[in-house]
Amino acid sequence: MKHFLNDIEISPRNRTEIGITSDFTGDPNVLNLSVENVVLPREAFDIVKQHVLSQGLFEGIPYRIEMEGGIVLNYYVDLVDSNTKFRDYECEVQLKRRKGQDQFWENAQGTSFELMLSKGMIYQLTNIPYVVVQPNLWEQALTLSIAFYVMGKELIEAGQALVDSFAELIQATTLNAGVPPSVDTGDVIVLVIKTLARAAYFALTLYLLIDLGSQIVMLIFPPIRYHLGCKFKELCVKSCAFLGYQFESTIFDSEPQWTHLPVPLVKDRQSIFDLEPSFWNNAFTKGVPSASDTTPTFGLFLEALETMFNAQVKVNNGVVRLERRDWWMDQASNQLITALALQDKRIDQYRYNTEDVWKRYYIHYQTDFSDIHTLDGELYDVHNAEFSTEPTSFLNSDLITIKGLQDVNIPFALGARKNKLNWVENYAFQLAGLIDSVTSAFGGGTNFQAQIGDRKNVLMVSQQFYSISKVLWTENGRQPSTYLTPISANGLWNRYHYINQIQENDWIIKEQVRLRMSSVDFVSLQDNNFAEIDGVLCEILKIEWIDEKSFAQITYRERNNYSSGKVVTIEINQ
């Protein structure tokens, strides 16, 4: 193993102790050094001091390790790490993987979408049509009834008065019997003036009716508005590109409909109390998560996707890949042969993965009390799913040891689809049709009925502002009628989480098993930690490889099916 600092070959003082380890459990840490710090004496120490003088502490120093077979591992010296220490003739430094898992996550956790927007990153956004459907339906119905009754009554009375005026005018202009026939000119003039005045009053009443009707319909049943959202894949691809990585995922290749809708709580927006209804069509969101969202940074957004899709993010050679955690099993190509776990006793040893057993598995989206639709109807019915592991048989019920909770807490709320007009809208739809008919009879006409009739097949919220980011399943910005099947908590279980049942996830674990391994095999395992070991497909959990000592030590697990026929999973609270 050769070491290079800033392209200059060096020899760390603790070189023979340096191995490379990878831990694929929990938050994966791959290609880390087996020692806590690398001790750099002499010329390496001079390189570090010169870098500090010229570039400062806030830029890492390139560090490269070359292994047999042309394998090159790129690291960097992190001078701001608290473990860095300087002495008179040497320094201890921390090495981190360059464009690797650790560096990526550190950058992603500290990178907000607001920052990326300010740096010129452009996301392809999606227009999300929506309507505000408030829960005060009885108040709306009462308001409509009173308003249209008063307006209708006034219009009828004005129309009746105009009709009476025409009748009186006709009667006044009819020739009186006599020789010669005569007309009372004074009465005719008076009636003409009265008729014109009543016609003007009727026209003014009709105009006010149309204007008032327009305001009522606009306030109670405003037209479709638009928020800006962004597809999950677009957020990941562009954000990874901003950090200098590529993004890949078969999840979003097969399901591109997943869409993020941020909360409409952004800075520098006009108050809704100052906005006229005609200006409410402007988008209230930037299209990407802001500081007010449940995932304000790219790192938090990726963590949410890992939770939601039972997925794992792996970073290798500048490529960020998000896949369901068992995806790499089908890509395994390595073959390894191990020794016995306990070489000194010439016996094997293993344990069961009982830490993965759970009694209750709970998948749930958030409920948003500022958007009452997340608590109402079919949306609430599908926002969570619960499953329980039960024994198929037992001798003593008090000795059953199945326990534990797997809480899949998704930091997004679902978005409700407006499938049809509600009863108040249907009532208003009929009244609006009457107004449209009246106004069209007098020329010009209105289109209130169409405006109310269009209020379906779009997202609905109970008020303009809500407080929890939404996840939608959209096609051309709208959620299809079948959107609940893939997006529901049960849909997530059926496609992504069912593999966490212990019947699908029962393994035996062998720890610290030694074996011979080439550098090529070791590096290939960093991209895919599934391998065929002694002829059986296994998952490597931890691996330590010391080139100077020519051996590797691994902890891995292989399928055992110890729970097959012993337990069953049932869905509860359906």
C-alpha positions as CSV (number, residue, x, y, z in Angstrom):
1,M,0.0,0.0,0.0
2,K,1.6,3.3,-1.1
3,H,0.6,6.6,0.4
4,F,0.7,10.0,-1.4
5,L,0.1,13.4,0.1
6,N,-0.5,16.1,-2.5
7,D,0.9,13.7,-5.1
8,I,4.1,13.2,-3.2
9,E,4.8,9.7,-1.8
10,I,5.2,9.6,1.9
11,S,5.5,7.0,4.7
12,P,3.2,7.5,7.7
13,R,4.8,6.5,11.0
14,N,2.0,4.0,11.8
15,R,1.9,2.6,8.3
16,T,2.0,-1.1,9.3
17,E,-1.1,-0.6,11.5
18,I,-3.2,1.1,8.8
19,G,-5.9,-1.1,7.3
20,I,-9.1,-0.2,5.6
21,T,-12.5,-0.9,7.1
22,S,-16.1,-0.6,5.9
23,D,-19.2,-0.8,8.1
24,F,-22.4,-1.3,6.1
25,T,-24.8,-1.3,9.1
26,G,-26.7,1.8,10.3
27,D,-25.2,4.8,8.6
28,P,-22.7,3.2,6.3
29,N,-19.0,4.2,6.7
30,V,-17.1,2.7,3.8
31,L,-13.4,2.7,3.0
32,N,-12.4,4.3,6.3
33,L,-9.0,3.7,7.8
34,S,-8.7,1.2,10.7
35,V,-6.7,3.6,12.7
36,E,-8.1,6.7,14.3
37,N,-5.4,9.0,13.0
38,V,-2.6,8.9,10.5
39,V,0.8,10.1,11.9
40,L,2.7,12.2,9.4
41,P,6.4,12.9,10.2
42,R,9.2,14.6,8.3
43,E,8.4,15.6,4.7
44,A,4.7,14.9,5.1
45,F,4.6,17.2,8.1
46,D,6.3,19.9,6.1
47,I,3.6,19.5,3.3
48,V,0.8,20.0,5.9
49,K,2.5,23.0,7.5
50,Q,3.0,24.6,4.1
51,H,-0.6,24.0,3.1
52,V,-1.8,25.7,6.4
53,L,0.3,28.7,5.7
54,S,-0.8,29.1,2.0
55,Q,-4.4,27.8,2.0
56,G,-5.4,27.8,5.6
57,L,-7.3,25.2,7.6
58,F,-10.6,25.2,5.6
59,E,-9.4,23.3,2.5
60,G,-8.5,19.7,2.7
61,I,-5.2,18.2,1.4
62,P,-5.5,15.5,-1.3
63,Y,-4.4,12.1,0.0
64,R,-4.1,9.0,-2.2
65,I,-3.6,5.3,-1.4
66,E,-2.4,3.0,-4.2
67,M,-2.8,-0.8,-3.8
68,E,-1.8,-3.7,-5.9
69,G,-3.6,-4.2,-9.2
70,G,-3.7,-0.5,-9.9
71,I,-6.4,0.1,-7.3
72,V,-6.5,3.8,-6.2
73,L,-8.4,5.2,-3.2
74,N,-8.7,8.9,-2.9
75,Y,-9.0,10.6,0.5
76,Y,-8.3,14.0,1.9
77,V,-6.8,15.4,5.1
78,D,-9.5,17.1,7.1
79,L,-7.7,19.8,9.0
80,V,-10.8,21.2,10.8
81,D,-11.5,17.8,12.4
82,S,-11.1,18.0,16.2
83,N,-8.8,15.0,16.2
84,T,-6.1,16.8,14.3
85,K,-3.0,17.4,16.5
86,F,0.3,19.2,15.8
87,R,3.6,18.4,17.5
88,D,7.1,19.7,17.0
89,Y,8.1,17.1,14.4
90,E,4.9,15.4,13.3
91,C,1.1,15.7,13.2
92,E,-1.8,13.4,13.6
93,V,-4.5,13.9,11.0
94,Q,-7.9,12.5,10.1
95,L,-8.4,11.1,6.6
96,K,-11.8,11.1,4.9
97,R,-13.0,9.6,1.7
98,R,-12.9,12.0,-1.2
99,K,-16.3,12.2,-2.9
100,G,-17.3,9.3,-0.7
101,Q,-20.1,8.6,1.7
102,D,-18.9,10.7,4.6
103,Q,-18.0,13.7,2.6
104,F,-21.3,13.6,0.6
105,W,-23.5,13.4,3.7
106,E,-21.6,16.2,5.5
107,N,-22.1,18.4,2.5
108,A,-25.7,17.4,1.9
109,Q,-26.7,17.9,5.6
110,G,-25.4,21.5,5.4
111,T,-26.8,22.4,2.0
112,S,-30.2,24.0,1.9
113,F,-32.3,24.3,-1.2
114,E,-32.5,28.0,-0.6
115,L,-28.7,28.1,-0.9
116,M,-28.7,26.2,-4.2
117,L,-31.3,28.6,-5.6
118,S,-29.2,31.6,-4.6
119,K,-26.2,30.0,-6.4
120,G,-28.1,29.8,-9.6
121,M,-29.4,26.2,-9.5
122,I,-32.5,25.8,-11.7
123,Y,-35.0,23.1,-11.0
124,Q,-37.7,22.0,-13.4
125,L,-40.9,22.8,-11.5
126,T,-44.4,21.4,-11.8
127,N,-47.6,23.5,-11.6
128,I,-49.9,22.0,-9.0
129,P,-53.5,23.1,-9.5
130,Y,-55.5,23.4,-6.2
131,V,-58.6,24.9,-4.7
132,V,-59.4,26.0,-1.2
133,V,-62.3,24.1,0.3
134,Q,-63.0,25.4,3.8
135,P,-64.9,23.2,6.3
136,N,-67.6,25.9,7.0
137,L,-70.0,24.5,4.4
138,W,-73.2,25.4,6.3
139,E,-72.1,29.1,6.6
140,Q,-71.3,29.2,2.9
141,A,-74.7,27.7,2.1
142,L,-76.5,30.2,4.3
143,T,-74.5,33.1,2.9
144,L,-75.4,32.0,-0.7
145,S,-79.1,31.5,0.1
146,I,-79.5,34.9,1.7
147,A,-77.5,36.8,-0.9
148,F,-79.1,35.2,-3.9
149,Y,-82.6,35.5,-2.3
150,V,-82.2,39.2,-1.7
151,M,-80.6,39.8,-5.1
152,G,-83.2,37.7,-6.9
153,K,-86.1,39.3,-5.1
154,E,-84.8,42.8,-5.9
155,L,-84.3,41.9,-9.5
156,I,-87.8,40.4,-9.8
157,E,-89.4,43.5,-8.2
158,A,-87.4,45.8,-10.5
159,G,-88.4,43.7,-13.5
160,Q,-92.1,43.7,-12.5
161,A,-92.0,47.5,-12.1
162,L,-90.5,47.8,-15.6
163,V,-93.2,45.6,-17.0
164,D,-95.9,47.7,-15.3
165,S,-94.3,50.9,-16.8
166,F,-94.4,49.4,-20.3
167,A,-98.1,48.4,-19.7
168,E,-99.0,51.9,-18.5
169,L,-97.1,53.5,-21.4
170,I,-98.9,51.4,-24.0
171,Q,-102.2,52.2,-22.4
172,A,-101.3,56.0,-22.3
173,T,-100.3,56.0,-26.0
174,T,-103.5,54.2,-27.1
175,L,-105.8,56.7,-28.9
176,N,-108.8,57.8,-26.9
177,A,-112.2,57.2,-28.5
178,G,-113.7,60.4,-29.8
179,V,-113.8,62.7,-32.7
180,P,-111.1,63.2,-33.5
181,P,-109.1,60.5,-31.4
182,S,-106.7,62.0,-29.0
183,V,-103.7,61.2,-26.7
184,D,-103.0,62.7,-23.3
185,T,-99.5,64.1,-24.1
186,G,-98.6,65.0,-20.5
187,D,-99.4,61.5,-19.3
188,V,-97.3,60.0,-22.1
189,I,-94.3,62.1,-21.3
190,V,-94.6,61.2,-17.6
191,L,-94.8,57.5,-18.3
192,V,-91.9,57.6,-20.8
193,I,-89.7,59.2,-18.1
194,K,-91.0,56.7,-15.5
195,T,-90.3,53.8,-17.9
196,L,-86.8,55.0,-18.7
197,A,-86.1,55.5,-15.0
198,R,-87.4,52.0,-14.2
199,A,-85.4,50.5,-17.1
200,A,-82.3,52.2,-15.8
201,Y,-83.0,50.9,-12.3
202,F,-83.5,47.4,-13.7
203,A,-80.3,47.6,-15.7
204,L,-78.4,48.9,-12.6
205,T,-79.9,46.2,-10.4
206,L,-78.9,43.6,-13.0
207,Y,-75.4,45.0,-13.1
208,L,-75.1,45.0,-9.3
209,L,-76.4,41.4,-9.3
210,I,-73.8,40.3,-11.7
211,D,-71.0,42.2,-9.9
212,L,-72.1,41.0,-6.4
213,G,-72.5,37.4,-7.8
214,S,-69.0,37.6,-9.2
215,Q,-67.6,38.7,-5.9
216,I,-69.5,36.0,-3.9
217,V,-68.4,33.3,-6.3
218,M,-64.8,34.6,-6.3
219,L,-64.7,34.7,-2.5
220,I,-66.5,31.5,-1.7
221,F,-65.6,29.5,-4.8
222,P,-62.4,31.0,-6.2
223,P,-61.1,29.6,-9.5
224,I,-58.3,27.0,-9.6
225,R,-55.0,28.4,-8.3
226,Y,-51.5,27.0,-8.7
227,H,-48.6,26.1,-6.4
228,L,-45.2,25.2,-7.6
229,G,-43.9,21.7,-6.7
230,C,-41.0,19.5,-7.9
231,K,-40.5,15.8,-8.6
232,F,-38.5,13.8,-6.2
233,K,-36.1,12.7,-8.9
234,E,-35.5,16.3,-10.1
235,L,-34.7,17.4,-6.5
236,C,-32.2,14.6,-6.1
237,V,-30.5,14.9,-9.6
238,K,-30.1,18.7,-9.5
239,S,-29.0,18.8,-5.8
240,C,-26.4,16.0,-6.3
241,A,-25.1,17.9,-9.4
242,F,-24.7,21.0,-7.2
243,L,-22.5,19.0,-4.8
244,G,-20.5,17.5,-7.7
245,Y,-22.2,14.0,-7.8
246,Q,-24.4,12.0,-10.1
247,F,-27.7,10.6,-8.9
248,E,-29.2,7.2,-9.9
249,S,-32.3,5.4,-8.6
250,T,-34.5,2.7,-10.2
251,I,-37.2,3.7,-7.7
252,F,-37.8,7.0,-9.5
253,D,-37.1,5.6,-12.9
254,S,-40.1,3.3,-12.5
255,E,-42.2,5.7,-10.4
256,P,-41.5,9.3,-11.6
257,Q,-44.9,10.5,-10.3
258,W,-43.5,11.1,-6.7
259,T,-43.8,14.9,-6.2
260,H,-42.9,17.2,-3.3
261,L,-45.1,20.2,-2.6
262,P,-43.5,22.7,-0.2
263,V,-45.4,24.7,2.3
264,P,-46.5,28.2,1.1
265,L,-44.6,29.9,3.9
266,V,-41.8,31.8,2.2
267,K,-40.3,35.1,2.9
268,D,-41.0,38.3,1.0
269,R,-44.6,37.3,0.2
270,Q,-47.5,39.7,0.3
271,S,-50.0,39.2,3.1
272,I,-53.2,37.4,2.0
273,F,-55.2,40.0,3.9
274,D,-53.9,42.7,1.5
275,L,-54.3,40.7,-1.6
276,E,-57.3,41.3,-3.9
277,P,-58.9,38.0,-5.2
278,S,-57.7,38.6,-8.7
279,F,-54.1,38.4,-7.5
280,W,-54.5,35.1,-5.7
281,N,-53.6,33.1,-8.8
282,N,-49.9,33.8,-8.2
283,A,-47.9,30.9,-6.8
284,F,-47.2,31.0,-3.1
285,T,-44.3,28.6,-3.1
286,K,-40.8,28.5,-4.7
287,G,-41.2,24.9,-5.8
288,V,-38.4,23.5,-3.6
289,P,-38.3,23.1,0.2
290,S,-37.6,26.2,2.1
291,A,-36.5,26.8,5.7
292,S,-40.2,26.4,6.8
293,D,-40.5,22.9,5.3
294,T,-40.0,19.6,7.2
295,T,-36.9,18.8,5.1
296,P,-35.1,22.2,4.7
297,T,-31.8,20.7,3.7
298,F,-30.9,18.1,1.0
299,G,-29.5,15.7,3.5
300,L,-32.7,15.7,5.5
301,F,-34.7,15.2,2.3
302,L,-32.6,12.2,1.4
303,E,-33.0,10.8,4.9
304,A,-36.8,11.1,4.5
305,L,-36.6,9.2,1.3
306,E,-34.6,6.4,3.0
307,T,-37.3,6.1,5.6
308,M,-40.2,6.3,3.2
309,F,-38.9,3.8,0.6
310,N,-37.1,1.5,3.1
311,A,-34.0,2.5,1.0
312,Q,-30.3,3.1,1.5
313,V,-28.1,5.7,-0.1
314,K,-24.7,4.5,-1.2
315,V,-22.0,6.7,-2.7
316,N,-19.2,5.3,-4.9
317,N,-16.9,7.0,-7.4
318,G,-19.0,10.2,-7.4
319,V,-22.3,8.4,-7.9
320,V,-25.1,8.7,-5.4
321,R,-27.6,5.8,-5.6
322,L,-30.8,5.4,-3.7
323,E,-32.4,1.9,-3.8
324,R,-34.5,-0.3,-1.7
325,R,-32.1,-1.9,0.8
326,D,-32.1,-5.3,-0.8
327,W,-31.6,-4.1,-4.4
328,W,-27.8,-4.8,-4.2
329,M,-28.5,-8.5,-3.5
330,D,-29.5,-9.1,-7.1
331,Q,-26.3,-7.3,-8.3
332,A,-23.9,-9.5,-6.4
333,S,-20.9,-10.9,-8.3
334,N,-18.1,-11.5,-5.8
335,Q,-17.2,-15.0,-4.6
336,L,-15.3,-15.5,-1.3
337,I,-14.1,-18.5,0.7
338,T,-13.9,-18.2,4.5
339,A,-12.1,-19.9,7.3
340,L,-13.8,-21.1,10.5
341,A,-15.1,-18.3,12.7
342,L,-13.0,-19.6,15.7
343,Q,-9.7,-20.7,14.3
344,D,-8.1,-21.4,17.6
345,K,-10.9,-23.9,18.6
346,R,-11.5,-25.2,15.0
347,I,-15.2,-24.6,15.3
348,D,-17.8,-22.3,13.7
349,Q,-19.8,-19.8,15.6
350,Y,-22.9,-17.7,14.7
351,R,-25.9,-15.8,16.2
352,Y,-29.4,-15.0,15.0
353,N,-30.4,-11.5,13.9
354,T,-33.0,-11.3,16.6
355,E,-32.5,-7.5,16.8
356,D,-34.4,-7.2,13.5
357,V,-37.5,-8.9,15.0
358,W,-40.4,-6.6,15.7
359,K,-43.9,-6.9,17.2
360,R,-45.4,-3.8,15.6
361,Y,-44.5,-2.2,12.4
362,Y,-46.1,1.3,12.0
363,I,-45.9,3.3,8.7
364,H,-47.5,6.7,8.9
365,Y,-47.5,10.1,7.2
366,Q,-48.1,13.3,9.2
367,T,-51.5,14.8,9.8
368,D,-51.6,18.6,9.4
369,F,-54.2,20.4,11.6
370,S,-53.8,23.5,9.4
371,D,-55.2,21.4,6.5
372,I,-58.2,19.7,7.8
373,H,-58.4,17.4,4.7
374,T,-55.5,15.4,6.0
375,L,-57.7,14.4,8.9
376,D,-60.9,13.8,6.9
377,G,-62.4,11.0,4.9
378,E,-60.4,8.6,2.8
379,L,-57.1,10.4,3.2
380,Y,-57.0,9.8,6.9
381,D,-57.9,6.2,6.4
382,V,-54.8,5.5,4.2
383,H,-52.3,7.8,5.9
384,N,-51.1,4.9,8.2
385,A,-50.7,1.2,8.2
386,E,-50.0,-1.1,11.2
387,F,-48.7,-4.7,11.2
388,S,-48.1,-7.2,13.9
389,T,-45.9,-10.3,14.1
390,E,-47.8,-13.2,15.7
391,P,-46.7,-16.7,16.5
392,T,-48.4,-19.5,14.6
393,S,-48.5,-21.7,17.7
394,F,-47.3,-21.6,21.3
395,L,-47.2,-23.6,24.5
396,N,-47.1,-20.8,27.0
397,S,-48.5,-17.5,26.0
398,D,-46.7,-15.6,28.8
399,L,-43.3,-16.7,27.4
400,I,-43.8,-15.3,23.9
401,T,-40.7,-13.0,23.3
402,I,-41.8,-11.2,20.1
403,K,-41.3,-7.5,20.9
404,G,-40.2,-4.2,19.5
405,L,-41.5,-1.3,17.5
406,Q,-40.5,-0.3,14.0
407,D,-41.7,3.3,13.6
408,V,-41.6,4.4,10.0
409,N,-42.3,8.1,10.6
410,I,-42.5,9.9,7.2
411,P,-42.1,13.7,7.6
412,F,-44.6,14.6,4.9
413,A,-48.4,14.9,4.8
414,L,-50.6,13.5,2.0
415,G,-52.4,15.8,-0.3
416,A,-56.2,15.3,-0.8
417,R,-57.7,15.1,-4.3
418,K,-61.0,16.8,-5.0
419,N,-63.0,14.1,-6.7
420,K,-66.3,15.9,-7.1
421,L,-68.3,18.9,-6.2
422,N,-69.6,19.0,-2.6
423,W,-73.3,19.7,-1.8
424,V,-72.7,23.4,-1.4
425,E,-70.9,23.6,-4.7
426,N,-73.7,21.7,-6.4
427,Y,-76.2,24.1,-4.9
428,A,-74.2,27.1,-6.0
429,F,-73.7,25.4,-9.4
430,Q,-77.5,25.5,-10.0
431,L,-77.8,29.1,-8.8
432,A,-74.8,30.1,-11.0
433,G,-76.5,28.5,-14.0
434,L,-79.6,30.7,-13.3
435,I,-77.4,33.8,-13.2
436,D,-75.6,32.8,-16.3
437,S,-78.9,32.4,-18.1
438,V,-80.3,35.7,-17.0
439,T,-77.1,37.6,-17.9
440,S,-76.9,35.9,-21.3
441,A,-80.5,36.9,-22.1
442,F,-79.4,40.5,-21.7
443,G,-76.2,40.2,-23.7
444,G,-72.6,39.9,-22.3
445,G,-73.3,36.9,-20.1
446,T,-71.2,35.3,-17.2
447,N,-69.5,32.0,-16.8
448,F,-70.0,31.3,-13.1
449,Q,-71.3,27.8,-13.6
450,A,-68.2,26.7,-15.5
451,Q,-66.0,28.3,-12.8
452,I,-67.7,26.3,-10.1
453,G,-67.8,23.1,-12.2
454,D,-64.1,23.1,-12.8
455,R,-63.4,22.8,-9.0
456,K,-62.7,19.1,-9.1
457,N,-59.9,16.6,-10.0
458,V,-57.3,18.9,-8.4
459,L,-55.6,19.2,-5.0
460,M,-57.7,20.7,-2.2
461,V,-56.6,22.4,0.9
462,S,-58.7,23.8,3.7
463,Q,-56.9,27.2,3.8
464,Q,-54.3,29.1,1.9
465,F,-51.5,28.3,4.2
466,Y,-50.6,24.9,5.6
467,S,-47.6,23.9,7.8
468,I,-46.4,20.4,6.7
469,S,-44.8,19.6,3.3
470,K,-46.9,17.4,1.1
471,V,-46.1,14.4,-1.0
472,L,-48.2,13.9,-4.1
473,W,-48.5,11.4,-6.9
474,T,-48.9,13.5,-9.9
475,E,-49.3,13.2,-13.7
476,N,-49.1,16.6,-15.4
477,G,-49.5,18.3,-12.0
478,R,-52.7,16.4,-11.1
479,Q,-53.3,13.4,-9.0
480,P,-55.2,10.7,-10.9
481,S,-58.2,9.0,-9.4
482,T,-56.1,6.0,-8.5
483,Y,-53.5,8.0,-6.6
484,L,-54.2,6.5,-3.2
485,T,-53.2,3.0,-4.3
486,P,-49.4,3.7,-4.7
487,I,-49.1,6.6,-2.3
488,S,-50.9,5.2,0.7
489,A,-49.1,3.7,3.7
490,N,-50.3,0.3,2.7
491,G,-49.0,0.9,-0.8
492,L,-45.6,1.6,0.6
493,W,-45.7,-1.6,2.7
494,N,-46.6,-3.7,-0.3
495,R,-43.8,-2.3,-2.5
496,Y,-41.0,-1.4,-0.1
497,H,-41.4,-2.5,3.5
498,Y,-42.8,-6.0,3.3
499,I,-39.2,-7.3,3.1
500,N,-38.7,-6.3,6.7
501,Q,-41.0,-9.1,8.0
502,I,-38.8,-11.5,10.0
503,Q,-40.0,-14.3,7.7
504,E,-38.3,-12.4,4.8
505,N,-35.4,-11.2,6.9
506,D,-34.1,-14.1,9.0
507,W,-30.4,-14.5,9.0
508,I,-27.5,-16.0,11.0
509,I,-24.6,-13.7,11.6
510,K,-21.0,-14.8,11.7
511,E,-18.6,-12.3,13.2
512,Q,-14.9,-11.5,12.6
513,V,-14.3,-14.3,10.1
514,R,-10.8,-14.3,8.5
515,L,-10.2,-14.9,4.8
516,R,-7.8,-14.2,2.1
517,M,-8.9,-11.4,-0.2
518,S,-7.4,-9.5,-3.1
519,S,-7.5,-5.7,-3.3
520,V,-9.8,-5.9,-6.3
521,D,-12.3,-8.0,-4.4
522,F,-12.1,-5.6,-1.4
523,V,-12.8,-2.5,-3.5
524,S,-15.6,-4.1,-5.5
525,L,-17.3,-5.0,-2.2
526,Q,-17.6,-1.2,-1.4
527,D,-20.0,-0.7,-4.2
528,N,-22.0,-3.9,-3.4
529,N,-21.6,-5.6,0.0
530,F,-23.5,-8.7,-1.1
531,A,-21.3,-11.6,-2.1
532,E,-21.4,-15.4,-2.6
533,I,-19.5,-16.8,0.4
534,D,-18.8,-20.5,0.5
535,G,-21.4,-20.9,-2.2
536,V,-24.2,-19.0,-0.4
537,L,-25.4,-15.5,-1.1
538,C,-24.6,-13.4,1.9
539,E,-24.6,-9.8,3.1
540,I,-21.3,-8.4,4.4
541,L,-21.9,-6.2,7.4
542,K,-18.4,-5.2,8.4
543,I,-15.0,-5.7,6.7
544,E,-11.4,-4.9,7.7
545,W,-8.6,-5.4,5.2
546,I,-4.9,-4.9,6.1
547,D,-2.8,-5.0,3.0
548,E,0.5,-5.2,5.0
549,K,-0.8,-8.4,6.8
550,S,-2.4,-9.9,3.7
551,F,-5.8,-10.9,5.2
552,A,-9.3,-9.6,5.7
553,Q,-11.7,-10.0,8.6
554,I,-15.4,-9.8,7.9
555,T,-18.7,-9.9,9.7
556,Y,-21.5,-11.2,7.5
557,R,-24.9,-12.8,7.5
558,E,-26.6,-15.5,5.5
559,R,-30.2,-16.6,5.2
560,N,-31.3,-19.2,7.6
561,N,-35.2,-19.3,7.5
562,Y,-35.4,-19.9,11.2
563,S,-38.7,-18.1,11.4
564,S,-40.4,-19.9,8.5
565,G,-43.7,-21.4,9.6
566,K,-43.1,-20.1,13.2
567,V,-44.7,-16.6,12.9
568,V,-47.1,-14.7,10.6
569,T,-47.7,-11.0,9.9
570,I,-51.2,-9.6,10.3
571,E,-52.5,-6.2,9.4
572,I,-54.3,-4.4,12.2
573,N,-56.5,-1.3,12.5
574,Q,-57.6,-1.6,8.8
